[in-house]
Structure formats: C-alpha cells, structure tokens
Amino acid sequence: MFRRSKAAELREGVASTAELATALAGDKDFRKQVVAALAHAAAARDRAASRVGVRAAAGRLVTDDALRQELNQMIDNLSAARARLQKKRSHRLRRTLLVLVGAGAAAAVAVPQIRRRLTQSLPSSISTVRRGRVIEETIEVNVPVSTAYNQWTQFEEFPLFMHGVEHVEQRDDTRLHWIATVAGRTAEWDAKILEQHRDRQISWISEDGKKTRGTVTFEPLGEQRTLIRLSMSYKPEGPVEQLGSAAGLDSARIRGDLDRFKQLVESRGTESGAWRGEVSAGATQ
C-alpha cells in the first residue's frame, strides 16, 4: 500500500553500501584476500601479455585457477559480511527499543512518586513559591549607583517605565498602593516594603490582592555604571494568567520595564528625587 520511492530505495542502498564498506575495511582477513587477489591479477595480466590479442589475454585470465579461487573466496566473504552486518543492525535496534521501553516504564512509575515525596517534604512557604512564578532580569545603566537607587525610590513614578502599572501611591515610608492592568483586567493591591538599604537593595511584598513579591538590587560596576537585578514573583490567578506565564510574557514585560527605566534615568542624567532612609524587617530605622 505504501510503496517506497526509487529515491528512497537508492538512499537506503547507498547507506547500506557505505556501512558494508566500512565493516569490510576493518576485517583483517578480507584485506589480506584483497591483496592476494590483486597480486594474482597482476601476475595473470603479465602472463596474458605474452600471448597475442585481447581475446587470448581474456581467456588466460579466465582460466587462471589461483585468481579464480581468490575471487570466489572474496565473493563468499562479501556475502557473509553483509549477513553479519544486517544481524548486528537488527540486534542493535532490538537493544535500543528495549532500553527505551524500559526507561519509559521506569519514568512513568518514578516521576509521580518523586513529585509526591518532594511536595510532602517542602515547607509550606517554599511550596507556595514553587507553585508561583519567579522572574529575574538584569540590566546595566550608565549612571552612578546612587543615582539609579535614588530614582528607584520614587515609587510614584513607576508608571513612567512599568508596563501595565497605572498608578502607585506611597502612603507612608513602607506602604504602597498599586493599580495595574493584569491579563486585561484592572487589579489593585497594597504592598509593604520589607527591606530598604541605601544603594544596595529594596524588597517588598503584597499585603492583599495580587500575591506578589519583589527585590531589586544595585551593584556598582564603576563610578558611572550600575548593574540592576530585578526579581519578581507572583501567584497567577486563573487560566489567562497561567497561560501568560507559561508563554514567557511576564519575563518579556519585566525586561521591557528595565529597558525603559534605563532610558529614563540615562536621559535625565540625574534622579528626580531620593529617599535615603533605611527599612529592616518592615520597620523604618
């Protein structure tokens, strides 16, 4: 019903011939026989040359017993080598299939057990993070570390560079109110600053609404260059947000936010404001 094309048959024939030639080339006995046959052929040719005419020479070669024996032996070895090669390929294919089937069966049994054991052994806090989404991106900005840090403390200017963020209100030194569009819907939540250390780190966590956490760190790379690393995590709600995370859209959004922050702070050349206080464990120092 499904006949192979001539091209497919030719390709298979070429591949088989190449494999056979490689196998025969490594066969020591076969190589010896080829050399002996060639030697006999040369001798027969010399003897045939002493006779007159092409027909006489051909007849002399055909009746050369030693050459005929060598050629017959080569033909027998060629057939045997082809049979061994086919048998070897059949055994190799059988072993490969057995290994794949065995590995698949073992994985089908082991994976659910491993997942169950890991879930049972994880503390509840780690398990919650594992079920959420964690995204981390970095960027280098061409401003001093103090300038990059000071600009980031101006939380109410986040809508200038954070995609989807419509409004941020700073209610006191450690509390922020967010309004943003997430998966096509408007969401509001309050966040609390847990850690804030000058020119080094700012960490926050949501207190209600969207389950989010974030940390931004600042590392000087020189007097006029700073490495910013932003890590955010949240627990998606509903299939739309789950799909967005799986497609990597959130990572692209955060990368875009960092790119826009870089453009903002570099184009200004200085910060629009600064808060140089310290926050530790959610309390102002």
C-alpha positions as a Python dict, from the first residue, in 0.01 Angstrom:
ca = {
    (1, 'M'): (0, 0, 0),
    (2, 'F'): (277, 240, 97),
    (3, 'R'): (545, 184, -166),
    (4, 'R'): (886, 344, -123),
    (5, 'S'): (1003, 579, -394),
    (6, 'K'): (1304, 499, -612),
    (7, 'A'): (1492, 785, -446),
    (8, 'A'): (1431, 634, -100),
    (9, 'E'): (1550, 293, -217),
    (10, 'L'): (1863, 445, -369),
    (11, 'R'): (1940, 639, -49),
    (12, 'E'): (1898, 324, 161),
    (13, 'G'): (2119, 129, -80),
    (14, 'V'): (2393, 392, -58),
    (15, 'A'): (2376, 395, 322),
    (16, 'S'): (2391, 14, 341),
    (17, 'T'): (2683, 0, 96),
    (18, 'A'): (2873, 261, 296),
    (19, 'E'): (2821, 65, 617),
    (20, 'L'): (2928, -258, 445),
    (21, 'A'): (3241, -98, 302),
    (22, 'T'): (3332, 35, 647),
    (23, 'A'): (3280, -308, 804),
    (24, 'L'): (3486, -486, 536),
    (25, 'A'): (3766, -230, 564),
    (26, 'G'): (3810, -327, 927),
    (27, 'D'): (3811, -701, 851),
    (28, 'K'): (4180, -817, 855),
    (29, 'D'): (4117, -1146, 671),
    (30, 'F'): (3922, -970, 398),
    (31, 'R'): (4202, -717, 347),
    (32, 'K'): (4458, -1000, 310),
    (33, 'Q'): (4241, -1169, 48),
    (34, 'V'): (4203, -845, -149),
    (35, 'V'): (4581, -801, -154),
    (36, 'A'): (4636, -1162, -261),
    (37, 'A'): (4374, -1130, -536),
    (38, 'L'): (4534, -816, -666),
    (39, 'A'): (4875, -985, -669),
    (40, 'H'): (4735, -1282, -863),
    (41, 'A'): (4558, -1045, -1102),
    (42, 'A'): (4883, -862, -1171),
    (43, 'A'): (5068, -1188, -1231),
    (44, 'A'): (4792, -1315, -1457),
    (45, 'R'): (4799, -992, -1651),
    (46, 'D'): (5174, -1026, -1708),
    (47, 'R'): (5133, -1382, -1824),
    (48, 'A'): (4844, -1286, -2051),
    (49, 'A'): (5052, -1009, -2206),
    (50, 'S'): (5288, -1269, -2354),
    (51, 'R'): (5000, -1406, -2559),
    (52, 'V'): (4878, -1232, -2871),
    (53, 'G'): (4545, -1048, -2892),
    (54, 'V'): (4283, -927, -2646),
    (55, 'R'): (4074, -1244, -2672),
    (56, 'A'): (4373, -1456, -2582),
    (57, 'A'): (4453, -1237, -2283),
    (58, 'A'): (4093, -1258, -2159),
    (59, 'G'): (4094, -1633, -2196),
    (60, 'R'): (4415, -1657, -1995),
    (61, 'L'): (4270, -1457, -1710),
    (62, 'V'): (3954, -1666, -1701),
    (63, 'T'): (4148, -1991, -1683),
    (64, 'D'): (4387, -1871, -1408),
    (65, 'D'): (4297, -2111, -1124),
    (66, 'A'): (4464, -1915, -843),
    (67, 'L'): (4290, -1592, -937),
    (68, 'R'): (3954, -1766, -975),
    (69, 'Q'): (3986, -1918, -626),
    (70, 'E'): (4070, -1584, -470),
    (71, 'L'): (3777, -1415, -640),
    (72, 'N'): (3535, -1688, -532),
    (73, 'Q'): (3660, -1660, -173),
    (74, 'M'): (3614, -1281, -182),
    (75, 'I'): (3255, -1323, -304),
    (76, 'D'): (3180, -1571, -21),
    (77, 'N'): (3332, -1333, 238),
    (78, 'L'): (3135, -1044, 96),
    (79, 'S'): (2806, -1232, 139),
    (80, 'A'): (2899, -1340, 492),
    (81, 'A'): (2997, -985, 589),
    (82, 'R'): (2667, -850, 459),
    (83, 'A'): (2475, -1108, 665),
    (84, 'R'): (2676, -1024, 980),
    (85, 'L'): (2614, -654, 931),
    (86, 'Q'): (2238, -700, 892),
    (87, 'K'): (2226, -921, 1201),
    (88, 'K'): (2428, -668, 1402),
    (89, 'R'): (2197, -386, 1299),
    (90, 'S'): (1892, -594, 1394),
    (91, 'H'): (2038, -670, 1739),
    (92, 'R'): (2133, -307, 1795),
    (93, 'L'): (1782, -189, 1706),
    (94, 'R'): (1628, -451, 1939),
    (95, 'R'): (1853, -343, 2229),
    (96, 'T'): (1770, 25, 2170),
    (97, 'L'): (1397, -41, 2172),
    (98, 'L'): (1422, -246, 2491),
    (99, 'V'): (1620, 29, 2666),
    (100, 'L'): (1372, 298, 2557),
    (101, 'V'): (1070, 95, 2664),
    (102, 'G'): (1233, 13, 2999),
    (103, 'A'): (1331, 373, 3064),
    (104, 'G'): (984, 498, 2975),
    (105, 'A'): (820, 249, 3210),
    (106, 'A'): (1057, 338, 3492),
    (107, 'A'): (996, 710, 3442),
    (108, 'A'): (620, 661, 3439),
    (109, 'V'): (643, 493, 3778),
    (110, 'A'): (915, 709, 3934),
    (111, 'V'): (814, 1063, 3837),
    (112, 'P'): (481, 1074, 4028),
    (113, 'Q'): (650, 919, 4333),
    (114, 'I'): (937, 1171, 4324),
    (115, 'R'): (697, 1463, 4278),
    (116, 'R'): (484, 1344, 4571),
    (117, 'R'): (784, 1300, 4802),
    (118, 'L'): (926, 1643, 4716),
    (119, 'T'): (591, 1811, 4773),
    (120, 'Q'): (546, 1641, 5108),
    (121, 'S'): (897, 1730, 5225),
    (122, 'L'): (881, 2100, 5128),
    (123, 'P'): (783, 2358, 5392),
    (124, 'S'): (460, 2540, 5313),
    (125, 'S'): (641, 2867, 5231),
    (126, 'I'): (868, 2701, 4975),
    (127, 'S'): (578, 2506, 4828),
    (128, 'T'): (385, 2831, 4775),
    (129, 'V'): (679, 2989, 4594),
    (130, 'R'): (722, 2675, 4381),
    (131, 'R'): (362, 2698, 4260),
    (132, 'G'): (407, 3066, 4173),
    (133, 'R'): (606, 3237, 3902),
    (134, 'V'): (954, 3376, 3963),
    (135, 'I'): (1109, 3605, 3702),
    (136, 'E'): (1457, 3760, 3717),
    (137, 'E'): (1618, 4005, 3475),
    (138, 'T'): (1926, 4227, 3485),
    (139, 'I'): (2040, 4541, 3308),
    (140, 'E'): (2338, 4777, 3318),
    (141, 'V'): (2272, 5152, 3332),
    (142, 'N'): (2523, 5427, 3266),
    (143, 'V'): (2470, 5626, 3587),
    (144, 'P'): (2628, 5605, 3934),
    (145, 'V'): (2478, 5354, 4174),
    (146, 'S'): (2338, 5629, 4398),
    (147, 'T'): (2152, 5785, 4102),
    (148, 'A'): (1999, 5451, 3998),
    (149, 'Y'): (1898, 5372, 4356),
    (150, 'N'): (1756, 5719, 4430),
    (151, 'Q'): (1541, 5713, 4116),
    (152, 'W'): (1401, 5372, 4206),
    (153, 'T'): (1288, 5504, 4545),
    (154, 'Q'): (1047, 5733, 4360),
    (155, 'F'): (775, 5468, 4357),
    (156, 'E'): (502, 5701, 4236),
    (157, 'E'): (694, 5739, 3907),
    (158, 'F'): (679, 5364, 3836),
    (159, 'P'): (403, 5414, 3574),
    (160, 'L'): (662, 5603, 3364),
    (161, 'F'): (850, 5282, 3292),
    (162, 'M'): (649, 4985, 3425),
    (163, 'H'): (417, 4844, 3161),
    (164, 'G'): (58, 4799, 3283),
    (165, 'V'): (110, 4996, 3605),
    (166, 'E'): (-146, 5277, 3607),
    (167, 'H'): (-91, 5430, 3949),
    (168, 'V'): (128, 5387, 4259),
    (169, 'E'): (53, 5579, 4576),
    (170, 'Q'): (309, 5591, 4857),
    (171, 'R'): (105, 5611, 5176),
    (172, 'D'): (398, 5612, 5417),
    (173, 'D'): (764, 5509, 5430),
    (174, 'T'): (686, 5138, 5394),
    (175, 'R'): (341, 5109, 5232),
    (176, 'L'): (240, 5142, 4868),
    (177, 'H'): (-97, 5112, 4690),
    (178, 'W'): (-80, 4970, 4334),
    (179, 'I'): (-330, 4987, 4047),
    (180, 'A'): (-230, 4790, 3737),
    (181, 'T'): (-372, 4603, 3439),
    (182, 'V'): (-302, 4230, 3462),
    (183, 'A'): (-417, 3991, 3187),
    (184, 'G'): (-655, 4256, 3055),
    (185, 'R'): (-816, 4325, 3393),
    (186, 'T'): (-761, 4607, 3644),
    (187, 'A'): (-624, 4494, 3978),
    (188, 'E'): (-548, 4681, 4300),
    (189, 'W'): (-337, 4577, 4594),
    (190, 'D'): (-133, 4711, 4885),
    (191, 'A'): (235, 4633, 4922),
    (192, 'K'): (474, 4669, 5211),
    (193, 'I'): (847, 4743, 5190),
    (194, 'L'): (1032, 4482, 5395),
    (195, 'E'): (1395, 4580, 5333),
    (196, 'Q'): (1544, 4902, 5200),
    (197, 'H'): (1917, 4966, 5223),
    (198, 'R'): (2084, 5265, 5062),
    (199, 'D'): (2241, 5197, 4722),
    (200, 'R'): (2203, 4821, 4769),
    (201, 'Q'): (1853, 4672, 4793),
    (202, 'I'): (1478, 4727, 4806),
    (203, 'S'): (1238, 4436, 4879),
    (204, 'W'): (859, 4443, 4902),
    (205, 'I'): (563, 4208, 4937),
    (206, 'S'): (189, 4245, 4874),
    (207, 'E'): (-39, 4253, 5177),
    (208, 'D'): (-362, 4185, 4989),
    (209, 'G'): (-496, 4144, 4638),
    (210, 'K'): (-231, 4017, 4397),
    (211, 'K'): (17, 3777, 4561),
    (212, 'T'): (341, 3943, 4463),
    (213, 'R'): (696, 3980, 4592),
    (214, 'G'): (985, 4177, 4451),
    (215, 'T'): (1350, 4256, 4513),
    (216, 'V'): (1572, 4498, 4325),
    (217, 'T'): (1945, 4515, 4393),
    (218, 'F'): (2207, 4766, 4281),
    (219, 'E'): (2573, 4681, 4222),
    (220, 'P'): (2829, 4943, 4121),
    (221, 'L'): (3037, 4849, 3817),
    (222, 'G'): (3240, 5168, 3830),
    (223, 'E'): (3185, 5534, 3905),
    (224, 'Q'): (2935, 5578, 3619),
    (225, 'R'): (2789, 5231, 3571),
    (226, 'T'): (2546, 5018, 3775),
    (227, 'L'): (2412, 4663, 3746),
    (228, 'I'): (2042, 4638, 3837),
    (229, 'R'): (1890, 4297, 3911),
    (230, 'L'): (1512, 4276, 3942),
    (231, 'S'): (1346, 3960, 4072),
    (232, 'M'): (969, 3935, 4096),
    (233, 'S'): (736, 3651, 4188),
    (234, 'Y'): (361, 3618, 4193),
    (235, 'K'): (95, 3353, 4203),
    (236, 'P'): (-112, 3364, 3882),
    (237, 'E'): (-489, 3361, 3919),
    (238, 'G'): (-697, 3183, 3658),
    (239, 'P'): (-609, 3020, 3324),
    (240, 'V'): (-536, 3350, 3144),
    (241, 'E'): (-256, 3447, 3382),
    (242, 'Q'): (-130, 3088, 3390),
    (243, 'L'): (-105, 3085, 3011),
    (244, 'G'): (72, 3421, 3004),
    (245, 'S'): (338, 3299, 3245),
    (246, 'A'): (390, 2975, 3055),
    (247, 'A'): (443, 3169, 2733),
    (248, 'G'): (713, 3384, 2893),
    (249, 'L'): (518, 3710, 2852),
    (250, 'D'): (594, 3821, 3206),
    (251, 'S'): (969, 3787, 3155),
    (252, 'A'): (944, 3999, 2841),
    (253, 'R'): (742, 4260, 3033),
    (254, 'I'): (998, 4287, 3312),
    (255, 'R'): (1281, 4312, 3062),
    (256, 'G'): (1091, 4592, 2891),
    (257, 'D'): (1041, 4768, 3226),
    (258, 'L'): (1416, 4763, 3290),
    (259, 'D'): (1490, 4891, 2940),
    (260, 'R'): (1251, 5183, 2994),
    (261, 'F'): (1399, 5259, 3337),
    (262, 'K'): (1745, 5269, 3175),
    (263, 'Q'): (1621, 5516, 2912),
    (264, 'L'): (1450, 5728, 3178),
    (265, 'V'): (1743, 5763, 3418),
    (266, 'E'): (2010, 5796, 3148),
    (267, 'S'): (1817, 6060, 2955),
    (268, 'R'): (1777, 6267, 3270),
    (269, 'G'): (2132, 6210, 3388),
    (270, 'T'): (2019, 6254, 3747),
    (271, 'E'): (1741, 6137, 3979),
    (272, 'S'): (1409, 6321, 4017),
    (273, 'G'): (1414, 6265, 4392),
    (274, 'A'): (1554, 6044, 4667),
    (275, 'W'): (1460, 5872, 4991),
    (276, 'R'): (1773, 5769, 5181),
    (277, 'G'): (1610, 5610, 5485),
    (278, 'E'): (1661, 5250, 5599),
    (279, 'V'): (1398, 4979, 5638),
    (280, 'S'): (1464, 4646, 5807),
    (281, 'A'): (1206, 4371, 5869),
    (282, 'G'): (932, 4609, 5759),
    (283, 'A'): (1018, 4884, 6008),
    (284, 'T'): (1186, 5218, 5942),
    (285, 'Q'): (1522, 5256, 6113),
}
